[in-house]
């Protein structure tokens, strides 16, 4: 289940060795994300942890993605903002790796289906989305259609799965 959370990530790398190659980068990423609304999913094997999906603010999520791409081991766009921007705008950008958060780094509410505010990298508007496939890196991960785009939706729900109707609010 996708959860809407508020991140409390400032200081999450304070106990790490400051001499690690990318310590300053990851510390700045954690501080950048702190206090932001985000979408996470319960980690599929590690109880008490969450897999980060995206920041709900699409502009901040894009910047977060570029920051991650500066990692010396995993980054594919190191000091290459122009290529990153091009791939992002053409919806060709796909993130490598997962960002796992411990429960102490998120403020959660009751679990419920969350509305995806924007496309995740590599996804097309209106695609259905499967968080397990996303975490496993398969090609079947899809996004739900945004409620306002579904003709005839009554607006009674936060999540409308497809254009044929909404199981939650009963519209067709």
DARANOR-V457108 format. One line per field, one symbol per residue. ss: DSSP state (~ for helix, > for strand, _ for the rest). psi: psi as a letter, one per 20 degrees, with the letter a starting at -180 (. if undefined). burial: 1 if it has 24 or more other C-alpha atoms within 12 Angstrom, else 0. Layout:
ss = ???
psi = ???
burial = ???
This chain:
ss = _>>>>>>_______________~~~~~~~~~~~___>>>>>>______>>>>>>>__~~~~~~~~~~~____________~~~~~~~~~__________>>>~~~>>>______________________~~~~~~__________~~~____________>__>_______
psi = ppqprpqmipiijhjqoiiqgkghghghgghghpiqprprqppihoqjrqppgqqhohghhgggghghiiphhipikpkmhghggghghjkippqqrqopprhijqorapprpqpoirpqpjqqpiqqpohghghikrjjpqqqqpgiiopipijiripohriirohgijq.
burial = 0111111110010000000000001111110111011111111000000111111100001101111111100001100000010001000011100011111011110000111111111110011111100110000011111111010010000111110001000000
